[in-house]
Amino acid sequence: MRLVQLHDGASRAVALVEEPHLRVLDGVASILQLAQEAVGAGISLPALARQRATGEGLDYDAIYAGRSSWRLLPPIDHPQEPALCLVSGTGLTHLGSAAQRQRMHAAKESELTDSMKMFRLGVEAGRPERGEIGAAPEWFYKGTGTILRAHGEPLDVPPFGEDGGEEGEIAGVYFIDAAGAPRRIGMAIGNEFSDHRFERTNYLNLAGSKLRTCAIGPELVIDPDFHSVPGRVSISRGGRDLWTKEIATGESEMCHSLRNIEHHHFKHDAHRRPGDVHVHYFGACALSCAEGVQLAAGDLMEVSFAGFGRPLRNPLRVLPGDSAPVTVKSV
């Protein structure tokens, strides 16, 4: 099952994807609301969604292309308070990402970087037996729900940024129930947009390089197959392909199991606050910047994965202005 979130001015809706149409769910303003009601009623989210599906259909093609008064939202948010949505990620989960990070930060080819050492730890102990705890993966913070962008919306290089680059991957979507237990709602295509030039100057800049806008969507997939998921990421400029890559994700393509990633994220008490929403990126296996591609304003980034619905497309926008010092005033 695949769901989308929509808005038409002040009105919001959730719809079931029935290509080439969207079927609106009656009385549902957000996927978070639907998930909370499903848990409260003790039924599955797909079952509740089918119960709420109405006869009202929308033209998905027009909405996807931006030709409708309805606009796509990210397929999860916290409608009342965006700060209650935590956006984070796990790196060095794919062999390709580790090799690229090694090249980015290596001083000598004969020496292993800290990144490669951490990747090897994941290979050795990132897939523990059920009931056991494996090695902790690399974890990073991206921001709150205010940084999430929908399909079609631009991803920004701020005035202080050095560049911006795509990271095509899949993100897990969760909420914390009233008892403080994490609940996986589903997964979505993601572009975990980052400042790779800033990171390249020193691997300790990784944390700051992640504090950028990012995108998920357009669809949320409920209980998808996450064993081996083929995909494609591309960059186009002026309507022509600039760079493209066949990629793959899923547990068989990763050194950490999904269960191990989720444990190490939700083991923290602060990540299990009832009512909070979590978006967690699972890592990319290929980056255009690792092949010498420098993105520019107006470039279109596209990410797709088999079984995850329509591709996620976002243009790159360079925000104008000078990177002036921020002044802090005393109270």
Secondary structure as GFF3:
##gff-version 3
##sequence-region A 1 331
A	DSSP	beta_strand	2	8	.	.	.	ID=ss1
A	DSSP	beta_strand	11	18	.	.	.	ID=ss2
A	DSSP	beta_strand	21	25	.	.	.	ID=ss3
A	DSSP	alpha_helix	31	41	.	.	.	ID=ss4
A	DSSP	alpha_helix	45	52	.	.	.	ID=ss5
A	DSSP	beta_strand	53	59	.	.	.	ID=ss6
A	DSSP	alpha_helix	60	64	.	.	.	ID=ss7
A	DSSP	beta_strand	71	73	.	.	.	ID=ss8
A	DSSP	three_ten_helix	82	84	.	.	.	ID=ss9
A	DSSP	beta_strand	85	91	.	.	.	ID=ss10
A	DSSP	alpha_helix	95	105	.	.	.	ID=ss11
A	DSSP	alpha_helix	114	125	.	.	.	ID=ss12
A	DSSP	beta_strand	138	144	.	.	.	ID=ss13
A	DSSP	three_ten_helix	145	147	.	.	.	ID=ss14
A	DSSP	beta_strand	148	149	.	.	.	ID=ss15
A	DSSP	beta_strand	155	157	.	.	.	ID=ss16
A	DSSP	beta_strand	168	176	.	.	.	ID=ss17
A	DSSP	beta_strand	182	191	.	.	.	ID=ss18
A	DSSP	alpha_helix	196	201	.	.	.	ID=ss19
A	DSSP	three_ten_helix	203	205	.	.	.	ID=ss20
A	DSSP	alpha_helix	206	209	.	.	.	ID=ss21
A	DSSP	beta_strand	214	221	.	.	.	ID=ss22
A	DSSP	beta_strand	229	237	.	.	.	ID=ss23
A	DSSP	beta_strand	240	249	.	.	.	ID=ss24
A	DSSP	three_ten_helix	251	253	.	.	.	ID=ss25
A	DSSP	alpha_helix	258	266	.	.	.	ID=ss26
A	DSSP	three_ten_helix	269	271	.	.	.	ID=ss27
A	DSSP	beta_strand	277	281	.	.	.	ID=ss28
A	DSSP	three_ten_helix	288	291	.	.	.	ID=ss29
A	DSSP	beta_strand	300	305	.	.	.	ID=ss30
A	DSSP	beta_strand	312	318	.	.	.	ID=ss31
###
